[in-house]
Amino acid sequence: YSFCTLLEGWQHKRDMASEGAVLSEGRHFVVMANGSADFQNITDALRECADGDTIMVKIGRYDEKLTLDKNVTIQGDPSCEVTDIIITGGVVCKKGARGQG
């Protein structure tokens, strides 16, 4: 699961969200780098979430390496451009995990 795939998925999820699509049946968490959301970083949101949950990432730079070990959806904020969200550390997908978005 590559970083490029995540970015392409974010664009797709953003487009779906703007059309009013339901993205997930699980819980929804919001991440914003400035700390004004549920989490300030994506790693903490991943620790809290369970299979089927969705993490919406708001505009910002996230200096962290993501480890996907659950079946979750990570999506960019529908109001952001794909280039407004930067993850510098890359993404690792553990065996058996499936990332969407």
GUTILO-368398 format. One record per atom (N, C-alpha, C, CB): residue number from 1; residue in three letters; x, y, z. Coordinates in nm, 4 decimals, always signed. Each point is the difference from the previous one (the first is absolute). Glycine has a CB too. Layout:
N
[NUM; "ALA"; [X; Y; Z]]
...
% end
This chain:
101
[1; "TYR"; [+0.0864; -0.1172; +0.0000]]
[1; "TYR"; [-0.0864; +0.1172; +0.0000]]
[1; "TYR"; [+0.0899; +0.1219; +0.0000]]
[1; "TYR"; [-0.1875; -0.1213; +0.1227]]
[2; "SER"; [+0.1910; +0.1910; -0.2321]]
[2; "SER"; [+0.0958; +0.1097; -0.0150]]
[2; "SER"; [-0.0596; +0.1347; +0.0377]]
[2; "SER"; [+0.1105; -0.1293; -0.1799]]
[3; "PHE"; [-0.0204; +0.2236; +0.2047]]
[3; "PHE"; [-0.0418; +0.1363; +0.0300]]
[3; "PHE"; [-0.0785; +0.0586; -0.1169]]
[3; "PHE"; [+0.2004; +0.0294; +0.1491]]
[4; "CYS"; [-0.1558; -0.0584; -0.2720]]
[4; "CYS"; [-0.0711; +0.0504; -0.1187]]
[4; "CYS"; [-0.1416; -0.0544; -0.0052]]
[4; "CYS"; [+0.2170; +0.0166; -0.1235]]
[5; "THR"; [-0.2335; -0.1440; +0.1591]]
[5; "THR"; [-0.1339; -0.0585; +0.0022]]
[5; "THR"; [-0.0875; +0.0717; +0.1017]]
[5; "THR"; [+0.0943; -0.2220; -0.0697]]
[6; "LEU"; [-0.0372; +0.2545; +0.1853]]
[6; "LEU"; [-0.0767; +0.0753; +0.0999]]
[6; "LEU"; [-0.0466; +0.1330; -0.0558]]
[6; "LEU"; [+0.1303; -0.1100; +0.1817]]
[7; "LEU"; [-0.0399; +0.1812; -0.2479]]
[7; "LEU"; [-0.0372; +0.1301; -0.0549]]
[7; "LEU"; [-0.1081; -0.0128; -0.1056]]
[7; "LEU"; [+0.2295; +0.0821; +0.0469]]
[8; "GLU"; [-0.2174; -0.1816; -0.1345]]
[8; "GLU"; [-0.1031; -0.0203; -0.1019]]
[8; "GLU"; [-0.1326; -0.0347; +0.0662]]
[8; "GLU"; [+0.1741; -0.0766; -0.1650]]
[9; "GLY"; [-0.1679; -0.0063; +0.2691]]
[9; "GLY"; [-0.1216; -0.0369; +0.0727]]
[9; "GLY"; [-0.0629; +0.1181; +0.0690]]
[9; "GLY"; [+0.0927; -0.2252; +0.0323]]
[10; "TRP"; [-0.0089; +0.3139; +0.0261]]
[10; "TRP"; [-0.0531; +0.1198; +0.0635]]
[10; "TRP"; [-0.0774; +0.0835; -0.1006]]
[10; "TRP"; [+0.1902; -0.0008; +0.1628]]
[11; "GLN"; [-0.1352; +0.0140; -0.2838]]
[11; "GLN"; [-0.0689; +0.0772; -0.1030]]
[11; "GLN"; [-0.1347; -0.0649; -0.0310]]
[11; "GLN"; [+0.2213; +0.0755; -0.0974]]
[12; "HIS"; [-0.2219; -0.2079; +0.0837]]
[12; "HIS"; [-0.1235; -0.0719; -0.0296]]
[12; "HIS"; [-0.1006; +0.0162; +0.1145]]
[12; "HIS"; [+0.1301; -0.1655; -0.1394]]
[13; "LYS"; [-0.0854; +0.1472; +0.2648]]
[13; "LYS"; [-0.0890; +0.0150; +0.1151]]
[13; "LYS"; [-0.0516; +0.1433; +0.0104]]
[13; "LYS"; [+0.1242; -0.1830; +0.1192]]
[14; "ARG"; [-0.0370; +0.2795; -0.1502]]
[14; "ARG"; [-0.0418; +0.1399; +0.0037]]
[14; "ARG"; [-0.1118; +0.0229; -0.1013]]
[14; "ARG"; [+0.2316; +0.0712; +0.0725]]
[15; "ASP"; [-0.2150; -0.1271; -0.1915]]
[15; "ASP"; [-0.1024; +0.0144; -0.1023]]
[15; "ASP"; [-0.1298; -0.0664; +0.0432]]
[15; "ASP"; [+0.1779; +0.0073; -0.1753]]
[16; "MET"; [-0.1673; -0.1265; +0.2351]]
[16; "MET"; [-0.1197; -0.0699; +0.0468]]
[16; "MET"; [-0.0700; +0.0789; +0.1100]]
[16; "MET"; [+0.1060; -0.2189; -0.0594]]
[17; "ALA"; [-0.0271; +0.2730; +0.1532]]
[17; "ALA"; [-0.0584; +0.0751; +0.1110]]
[17; "ALA"; [-0.0712; +0.1243; -0.0502]]
[17; "ALA"; [+0.1790; -0.0856; +0.1516]]
[18; "SER"; [-0.1233; +0.1501; -0.2519]]
[18; "SER"; [-0.0639; +0.1200; -0.0521]]
[18; "SER"; [-0.1308; -0.0328; -0.0708]]
[18; "SER"; [+0.2246; +0.1054; -0.0242]]
[19; "GLU"; [-0.2404; -0.2319; -0.0154]]
[19; "GLU"; [-0.1255; -0.0438; -0.0623]]
[19; "GLU"; [-0.0963; -0.0577; +0.1029]]
[19; "GLU"; [+0.1243; -0.0461; -0.2115]]
[20; "GLY"; [-0.0855; +0.0475; +0.3405]]
[20; "GLY"; [-0.0880; -0.0444; +0.1069]]
[20; "GLY"; [+0.0024; -0.1489; +0.0259]]
[20; "GLY"; [-0.1397; +0.1893; -0.0562]]
[21; "ALA"; [+0.2416; -0.2620; +0.0102]]
[21; "ALA"; [+0.0073; -0.1442; +0.0197]]
[21; "ALA"; [+0.0302; -0.0327; +0.1459]]
[21; "ALA"; [+0.0765; -0.0286; -0.2375]]
[22; "VAL"; [-0.1306; -0.0828; +0.2839]]
[22; "VAL"; [+0.0330; -0.0502; +0.1326]]
[22; "VAL"; [+0.1309; -0.0761; -0.0122]]
[22; "VAL"; [-0.2453; -0.0148; +0.0706]]
[23; "LEU"; [+0.3453; +0.0519; +0.0100]]
[23; "LEU"; [+0.1333; -0.0550; -0.0166]]
[23; "LEU"; [+0.0299; -0.1172; +0.0914]]
[23; "LEU"; [+0.0702; +0.2233; -0.0687]]
[24; "SER"; [-0.1328; -0.2354; +0.1823]]
[24; "SER"; [+0.0316; -0.1074; +0.0923]]
[24; "SER"; [-0.1106; -0.0126; +0.1033]]
[24; "SER"; [+0.2462; +0.0368; -0.0351]]
[25; "GLU"; [-0.2610; -0.1587; +0.0865]]
[25; "GLU"; [-0.1010; -0.0238; +0.1031]]
[25; "GLU"; [+0.0579; +0.0130; +0.1409]]
[25; "GLU"; [-0.1193; -0.1514; -0.1588]]
[26; "GLY"; [+0.2516; +0.1523; +0.1715]]
[26; "GLY"; [+0.0653; +0.0073; +0.1312]]
[26; "GLY"; [+0.0054; +0.1420; +0.0537]]
[26; "GLY"; [+0.1351; -0.1983; -0.0619]]
[27; "ARG"; [-0.0485; +0.2146; +0.1622]]
[27; "ARG"; [+0.0193; +0.1317; +0.0598]]
[27; "ARG"; [+0.0814; +0.0882; -0.0936]]
[27; "ARG"; [-0.0118; -0.1000; +0.2309]]
[28; "HIS"; [-0.0006; +0.2301; -0.2108]]
[28; "HIS"; [+0.0733; +0.0977; -0.0811]]
[28; "HIS"; [+0.0848; +0.0873; +0.0916]]
[28; "HIS"; [-0.1825; +0.0001; -0.1760]]
[29; "PHE"; [+0.3108; +0.0130; +0.1403]]
[29; "PHE"; [+0.0922; +0.0847; +0.0737]]
[29; "PHE"; [+0.0545; +0.1061; -0.0945]]
[29; "PHE"; [+0.0606; -0.1896; +0.1573]]
[30; "VAL"; [-0.0273; +0.3055; -0.1019]]
[30; "VAL"; [+0.0570; +0.1088; -0.0786]]
[30; "VAL"; [+0.1383; +0.0309; +0.0550]]
[30; "VAL"; [-0.2296; +0.0958; -0.0519]]
[31; "VAL"; [+0.3258; -0.0792; -0.0403]]
[31; "VAL"; [+0.1378; +0.0337; +0.0363]]
[31; "VAL"; [+0.0327; +0.1362; -0.0596]]
[31; "VAL"; [+0.0684; -0.2455; +0.0094]]
[32; "MET"; [-0.0138; +0.3343; +0.0724]]
[32; "MET"; [+0.0439; +0.1309; -0.0481]]
[32; "MET"; [+0.1314; +0.0338; +0.0677]]
[32; "MET"; [-0.2387; +0.0764; -0.0399]]
[33; "ALA"; [+0.3385; -0.0433; -0.0403]]
[33; "ALA"; [+0.1359; +0.0216; +0.0498]]
[33; "ALA"; [+0.0083; +0.1075; +0.1087]]
[33; "ALA"; [+0.0821; -0.0696; -0.2233]]
[34; "ASN"; [-0.1723; +0.1662; +0.2215]]
[34; "ASN"; [+0.0065; +0.1076; +0.1002]]
[34; "ASN"; [-0.0664; -0.0382; +0.1322]]
[34; "ASN"; [+0.0009; +0.1638; -0.1869]]
[35; "GLY"; [-0.0544; -0.2850; +0.1960]]
[35; "GLY"; [-0.0555; -0.0487; +0.1261]]
[35; "GLY"; [-0.1443; +0.0358; +0.0259]]
[35; "GLY"; [+0.2245; +0.0149; +0.0841]]
[36; "SER"; [-0.2939; +0.0436; -0.1796]]
[36; "SER"; [-0.1388; +0.0431; +0.0237]]
[36; "SER"; [-0.1024; -0.1037; -0.0474]]
[36; "SER"; [+0.0764; +0.2368; -0.0231]]
[37; "ALA"; [-0.0429; -0.3647; +0.0334]]
[37; "ALA"; [-0.0911; -0.1073; -0.0396]]
[37; "ALA"; [+0.0137; -0.1145; +0.1009]]
[37; "ALA"; [+0.0166; +0.0650; -0.2472]]
[38; "ASP"; [-0.0702; -0.1833; +0.2138]]
[38; "ASP"; [+0.0091; -0.1151; +0.0899]]
[38; "ASP"; [+0.1452; -0.0358; +0.0300]]
[38; "ASP"; [-0.2172; -0.0847; -0.0907]]
[39; "PHE"; [+0.3028; +0.0925; -0.0110]]
[39; "PHE"; [+0.1409; -0.0351; +0.0142]]
[39; "PHE"; [+0.0865; +0.1013; -0.0719]]
[39; "PHE"; [-0.0595; -0.2421; +0.0180]]
[40; "GLN"; [+0.1834; +0.2565; +0.0296]]
[40; "GLN"; [+0.0958; +0.0902; -0.0635]]
[40; "GLN"; [+0.0879; -0.0738; -0.1003]]
[40; "GLN"; [-0.0008; +0.1414; +0.2060]]
[41; "ASN"; [+0.0052; -0.2745; -0.1961]]
[41; "ASN"; [+0.0768; -0.0768; -0.0976]]
[41; "ASN"; [-0.0750; -0.1267; -0.0386]]
[41; "ASN"; [+0.2141; +0.0918; +0.0943]]
[42; "ILE"; [-0.1782; -0.1446; -0.2095]]
[42; "ILE"; [-0.0703; -0.1150; -0.0563]]
[42; "ILE"; [+0.0312; -0.1264; +0.0782]]
[42; "ILE"; [+0.0060; +0.1077; -0.2252]]
[43; "THR"; [+0.1157; -0.1204; +0.2752]]
[43; "THR"; [+0.0404; -0.1182; +0.0758]]
[43; "THR"; [-0.0885; -0.0213; +0.1218]]
[43; "THR"; [+0.2339; +0.0334; -0.0787]]
[44; "ASP"; [-0.2617; +0.0724; +0.1533]]
[44; "ASP"; [-0.0873; -0.0123; +0.1173]]
[44; "ASP"; [-0.1414; -0.0403; -0.0404]]
[44; "ASP"; [+0.1378; +0.1724; +0.1186]]
[45; "ALA"; [-0.1856; -0.1192; -0.2292]]
[45; "ALA"; [-0.1327; -0.0387; -0.0486]]
[45; "ALA"; [-0.0020; -0.1480; -0.0386]]
[45; "ALA"; [-0.0390; +0.2354; -0.0821]]
[46; "LEU"; [+0.1447; -0.2833; +0.0174]]
[46; "LEU"; [+0.0082; -0.1415; -0.0370]]
[46; "LEU"; [+0.0013; -0.0901; +0.1228]]
[46; "LEU"; [+0.1232; +0.0645; -0.2070]]
[47; "ARG"; [-0.0574; -0.0210; +0.3144]]
[47; "ARG"; [+0.0022; -0.0784; +0.1240]]
[47; "ARG"; [-0.1405; -0.0143; +0.0584]]
[47; "ARG"; [+0.2341; +0.0797; +0.0449]]
[48; "GLU"; [-0.3123; +0.0256; -0.0534]]
[48; "GLU"; [-0.1336; +0.0026; +0.0598]]
[48; "GLU"; [-0.1051; -0.0726; -0.0850]]
[48; "GLU"; [+0.0619; +0.2161; +0.1068]]
[49; "CYS"; [-0.0435; -0.2184; -0.2366]]
[49; "CYS"; [-0.1050; -0.0513; -0.0875]]
[49; "CYS"; [-0.0021; -0.1525; -0.0041]]
[49; "CYS"; [+0.0201; +0.2073; -0.1362]]
[50; "ALA"; [-0.1318; -0.2590; +0.0867]]
[50; "ALA"; [-0.0210; -0.1440; -0.0166]]
[50; "ALA"; [-0.0382; -0.0264; -0.1451]]
[50; "ALA"; [-0.0722; -0.0271; +0.2431]]
[51; "ASP"; [+0.0690; -0.1003; -0.2797]]
[51; "ASP"; [-0.0413; -0.0361; -0.1357]]
[51; "ASP"; [-0.1329; +0.0679; -0.0341]]
[51; "ASP"; [+0.1203; -0.2220; +0.0199]]
[52; "GLY"; [-0.1271; +0.2785; -0.1397]]
[52; "GLY"; [-0.1226; +0.0646; -0.0470]]
[52; "GLY"; [-0.0094; +0.1483; +0.0310]]
[52; "GLY"; [-0.1074; -0.2164; +0.0280]]
[53; "ASP"; [+0.1987; +0.2698; +0.0521]]
[53; "ASP"; [-0.0022; +0.1422; +0.0332]]
[53; "ASP"; [+0.0589; +0.0835; -0.1133]]
[53; "ASP"; [+0.0178; -0.0579; +0.2432]]
[54; "THR"; [-0.0463; +0.1871; -0.2396]]
[54; "THR"; [+0.0502; +0.0945; -0.0992]]
[54; "THR"; [+0.0779; +0.1108; +0.0701]]
[54; "THR"; [-0.1941; -0.0515; -0.1539]]
[55; "ILE"; [+0.3085; +0.0865; +0.0961]]
[55; "ILE"; [+0.0807; +0.1116; +0.0488]]
[55; "ILE"; [+0.0026; +0.1056; -0.1095]]
[55; "ILE"; [+0.1429; -0.1514; +0.1485]]
[56; "MET"; [-0.1954; +0.2703; -0.1188]]
[56; "MET"; [+0.0081; +0.1109; -0.0943]]
[56; "MET"; [+0.1179; +0.0872; +0.0391]]
[56; "MET"; [-0.2502; -0.0048; -0.0416]]
[57; "VAL"; [+0.3392; +0.0271; -0.0544]]
[57; "VAL"; [+0.1198; +0.0797; +0.0236]]
[57; "VAL"; [-0.0213; +0.1394; -0.0581]]
[57; "VAL"; [+0.1469; -0.2071; -0.0041]]
[58; "LYS"; [-0.1326; +0.3066; +0.0886]]
[58; "LYS"; [-0.0131; +0.1400; -0.0414]]
[58; "LYS"; [+0.1332; +0.0528; -0.0517]]
[58; "LYS"; [-0.1832; +0.0342; +0.1687]]
[59; "ILE"; [+0.1788; +0.0830; -0.2270]]
[59; "ILE"; [+0.1181; +0.0633; -0.0573]]
[59; "ILE"; [+0.1141; +0.0054; +0.1016]]
[59; "ILE"; [-0.1479; +0.1357; -0.1508]]
[60; "GLY"; [+0.2692; -0.1602; +0.1040]]
[60; "GLY"; [+0.1156; +0.0100; +0.0876]]
[60; "GLY"; [+0.1138; -0.0900; -0.0423]]
[60; "GLY"; [-0.1532; +0.0579; +0.1823]]
[61; "ARG"; [+0.2619; -0.0436; -0.1103]]
[61; "ARG"; [+0.1193; -0.0832; -0.0211]]
[61; "ARG"; [+0.0095; -0.0951; +0.1188]]
[61; "ARG"; [+0.1224; +0.1830; -0.1333]]
[62; "TYR"; [-0.1106; -0.3114; +0.1029]]
[62; "TYR"; [+0.0058; -0.1034; +0.1013]]
[62; "TYR"; [+0.1349; -0.0713; -0.0115]]
[62; "TYR"; [-0.2536; -0.0289; -0.0036]]
[63; "ASP"; [+0.3448; +0.0579; +0.0960]]
[63; "ASP"; [+0.1337; -0.0591; -0.0002]]
[63; "ASP"; [-0.0048; -0.1290; +0.0812]]
[63; "ASP"; [+0.1114; +0.2284; -0.0231]]
[64; "GLU"; [-0.1614; -0.3329; -0.0390]]
[64; "GLU"; [-0.0153; -0.1277; +0.0681]]
[64; "GLU"; [-0.0024; -0.1135; -0.1023]]
[64; "GLU"; [-0.1260; +0.1125; +0.1880]]
[65; "LYS"; [+0.1619; -0.2308; -0.1415]]
[65; "LYS"; [-0.0064; -0.1205; -0.0820]]
[65; "LYS"; [-0.1253; -0.0751; +0.0425]]
[65; "LYS"; [+0.2550; -0.0141; -0.0268]]
[66; "LEU"; [-0.3457; -0.0087; -0.0658]]
[66; "LEU"; [-0.1254; -0.0656; +0.0324]]
[66; "LEU"; [+0.0143; -0.1508; -0.0119]]
[66; "LEU"; [-0.1264; +0.2011; -0.0790]]
[67; "THR"; [+0.0717; -0.2729; +0.1759]]
[67; "THR"; [-0.0041; -0.1452; -0.0046]]
[67; "THR"; [-0.1458; -0.0419; +0.0003]]
[67; "THR"; [+0.2238; -0.0218; +0.1192]]
[68; "LEU"; [-0.2685; -0.0360; -0.2302]]
[68; "LEU"; [-0.1377; -0.0487; -0.0095]]
[68; "LEU"; [-0.0019; -0.1445; +0.0461]]
[68; "LEU"; [-0.0542; +0.1579; -0.1917]]
[69; "ASP"; [-0.0177; -0.1849; +0.2992]]
[69; "ASP"; [-0.0131; -0.1358; +0.0494]]
[69; "ASP"; [-0.1471; -0.0353; +0.0253]]
[69; "ASP"; [+0.2291; +0.0178; +0.1029]]
[70; "LYS"; [-0.3176; +0.0619; -0.1618]]
[70; "LYS"; [-0.1447; -0.0204; +0.0115]]
[70; "LYS"; [-0.0633; +0.0308; -0.1348]]
[70; "LYS"; [+0.0015; +0.0589; +0.2478]]
[71; "ASN"; [-0.1246; -0.0997; -0.2652]]
[71; "ASN"; [-0.0745; +0.0305; -0.1217]]
[71; "ASN"; [-0.0759; +0.1310; +0.0204]]
[71; "ASN"; [-0.0219; -0.2473; -0.0572]]
[72; "VAL"; [+0.0861; +0.3569; +0.0211]]
[72; "VAL"; [-0.0552; +0.1330; +0.0223]]
[72; "VAL"; [-0.0015; +0.0794; -0.1306]]
[72; "VAL"; [+0.0826; -0.0046; +0.2383]]
[73; "THR"; [-0.1605; +0.1101; -0.2379]]
[73; "THR"; [-0.0025; +0.0937; -0.1110]]
[73; "THR"; [+0.0667; +0.1281; +0.0459]]
[73; "THR"; [-0.2121; -0.1017; -0.0955]]
[74; "ILE"; [+0.3117; +0.1465; +0.0197]]
[74; "ILE"; [+0.0632; +0.1292; +0.0256]]
[74; "ILE"; [-0.0347; +0.0892; -0.1175]]
[74; "ILE"; [+0.1912; -0.1021; +0.1366]]
[75; "GLN"; [-0.2548; +0.2141; -0.1076]]
[75; "GLN"; [-0.0424; +0.0893; -0.1070]]
[75; "GLN"; [+0.0452; +0.1423; +0.0281]]
[75; "GLN"; [-0.1970; -0.1473; -0.0455]]
[76; "GLY"; [+0.2187; +0.2201; -0.0608]]
[76; "GLY"; [+0.0309; +0.1414; +0.0123]]
[76; "GLY"; [-0.1276; +0.0806; +0.0132]]
[76; "GLY"; [+0.2090; -0.0324; -0.1329]]
[77; "ASP"; [-0.1981; +0.1455; +0.1970]]
[77; "ASP"; [-0.1121; +0.0921; +0.0138]]
[77; "ASP"; [-0.0512; +0.0376; -0.1390]]
[77; "ASP"; [+0.0927; +0.0894; +0.2191]]
[78; "PRO"; [-0.2226; -0.1021; -0.2438]]
[78; "PRO"; [-0.0548; +0.0341; -0.1319]]
[78; "PRO"; [+0.0278; +0.1433; -0.0436]]
[78; "PRO"; [-0.1753; -0.1661; +0.0435]]
[79; "SER"; [+0.2022; +0.2561; +0.0514]]
[79; "SER"; [+0.0248; +0.1390; -0.0372]]
[79; "SER"; [+0.1471; +0.0259; -0.0322]]
[79; "SER"; [-0.1921; +0.0662; +0.1438]]
[80; "CYS"; [+0.2798; -0.1662; -0.1268]]
[80; "CYS"; [+0.1435; +0.0166; -0.0249]]
[80; "CYS"; [+0.0376; -0.0521; -0.1381]]
[80; "CYS"; [+0.0446; -0.0202; +0.2458]]
[81; "GLU"; [+0.0609; +0.0776; -0.2989]]
[81; "GLU"; [+0.0638; -0.0569; -0.1178]]
[81; "GLU"; [+0.0904; -0.1135; +0.0481]]
[81; "GLU"; [-0.0091; +0.2225; -0.1290]]
[82; "VAL"; [+0.0331; -0.3198; +0.0439]]
[82; "VAL"; [+0.0858; -0.1120; +0.0389]]
[82; "VAL"; [+0.1361; +0.0490; +0.0479]]
[82; "VAL"; [-0.1187; -0.1462; -0.1650]]
[83; "THR"; [+0.1719; +0.2488; +0.1037]]
[83; "THR"; [+0.1324; +0.0515; +0.0372]]
[83; "THR"; [+0.0009; +0.0783; +0.1304]]
[83; "THR"; [+0.0516; +0.0089; -0.2399]]
[84; "ASP"; [-0.1681; +0.0158; +0.2998]]
[84; "ASP"; [-0.0086; +0.0710; +0.1278]]
[84; "ASP"; [+0.0317; -0.0903; +0.1186]]
[84; "ASP"; [-0.1699; +0.1499; -0.1015]]
[85; "ILE"; [+0.1767; -0.2813; +0.0782]]
[85; "ILE"; [+0.0256; -0.0972; +0.1052]]
[85; "ILE"; [+0.1319; -0.0692; -0.0316]]
[85; "ILE"; [-0.2490; -0.0343; +0.0441]]
[86; "ILE"; [+0.3466; +0.0507; +0.0458]]
[86; "ILE"; [+0.1329; -0.0557; -0.0233]]
[86; "ILE"; [+0.0336; -0.0960; +0.1140]]
[86; "ILE"; [+0.0737; +0.2091; -0.1254]]
[87; "ILE"; [-0.0386; -0.3334; +0.0893]]
[87; "ILE"; [+0.0474; -0.0991; +0.0965]]
[87; "ILE"; [+0.1436; -0.0326; -0.0393]]
[87; "ILE"; [-0.2353; -0.0976; +0.0414]]
[88; "THR"; [+0.3304; +0.1329; +0.0447]]
[88; "THR"; [+0.1405; -0.0103; -0.0387]]
[88; "THR"; [+0.0619; -0.1366; +0.0250]]
[88; "THR"; [+0.0167; +0.2390; +0.0477]]
[89; "GLY"; [-0.0713; -0.3203; +0.0416]]
[89; "GLY"; [+0.0659; -0.1243; +0.0401]]
[89; "GLY"; [-0.0382; -0.1234; -0.0784]]
[89; "GLY"; [+0.0107; +0.0983; +0.2187]]
[90; "GLY"; [-0.1111; -0.0904; -0.3038]]
[90; "GLY"; [-0.0422; -0.1160; -0.0765]]
[90; "GLY"; [-0.1021; -0.0851; +0.0730]]
[90; "GLY"; [+0.2206; +0.0017; -0.1079]]
[91; "VAL"; [-0.2548; -0.1149; +0.0453]]
[91; "VAL"; [-0.1047; -0.0879; +0.0513]]
[91; "VAL"; [+0.0490; -0.1442; -0.0040]]
[91; "VAL"; [-0.1802; +0.1601; -0.0776]]
[92; "VAL"; [+0.1594; -0.2329; +0.1870]]
[92; "VAL"; [+0.0296; -0.1430; +0.0067]]
[92; "VAL"; [-0.1317; -0.0715; +0.0252]]
[92; "VAL"; [+0.2379; +0.0384; +0.0871]]
[93; "CYS"; [-0.2645; -0.1415; -0.1659]]
[93; "CYS"; [-0.1224; -0.0782; +0.0183]]
[93; "CYS"; [+0.0395; -0.1361; +0.0540]]
[93; "CYS"; [-0.1203; +0.1227; -0.1878]]
[94; "LYS"; [+0.0755; -0.1562; +0.3091]]
[94; "LYS"; [+0.0317; -0.1286; +0.0634]]
[94; "LYS"; [-0.0803; -0.1104; -0.0660]]
[94; "LYS"; [+0.0515; +0.1146; +0.2182]]
[95; "LYS"; [+0.0003; -0.2362; -0.2124]]
[95; "LYS"; [-0.0666; -0.1157; -0.0581]]
[95; "LYS"; [-0.1407; -0.0142; +0.0564]]
[95; "LYS"; [+0.2219; -0.1135; -0.0306]]
[96; "GLY"; [-0.3182; +0.0969; -0.0576]]
[96; "GLY"; [-0.1386; -0.0179; +0.0413]]
[96; "GLY"; [-0.0787; +0.1301; +0.0095]]
[96; "GLY"; [+0.0749; -0.1993; +0.1221]]
[97; "ALA"; [-0.0081; +0.3127; -0.1262]]
[97; "ALA"; [-0.0697; +0.1280; +0.0075]]
[97; "ALA"; [-0.0401; +0.0437; -0.1402]]
[97; "ALA"; [+0.1288; +0.0642; +0.2081]]
[98; "ARG"; [-0.2325; +0.0142; -0.2148]]
[98; "ARG"; [-0.0452; +0.0527; -0.1284]]
[98; "ARG"; [-0.0364; +0.1443; +0.0198]]
[98; "ARG"; [-0.0837; -0.2248; -0.0767]]
[99; "GLY"; [+0.1492; +0.3107; +0.0033]]
[99; "GLY"; [-0.0308; +0.1416; +0.0067]]
[99; "GLY"; [-0.0870; +0.0396; -0.1182]]
[99; "GLY"; [+0.2157; +0.0441; +0.1211]]
[100; "GLN"; [-0.3043; +0.0453; -0.0970]]
[100; "GLN"; [-0.0870; +0.0527; -0.1039]]
[100; "GLN"; [+0.0142; +0.1498; +0.0018]]
[100; "GLN"; [-0.1625; -0.1932; +0.0186]]
[101; "GLY"; [+0.1624; +0.2527; -0.1350]]
[101; "GLY"; [+0.0024; +0.1449; -0.0036]]
[101; "GLY"; [+0.1341; +0.0594; -0.0266]]
[101; "GLY"; [-0.1839; -0.0069; +0.1514]]
% end
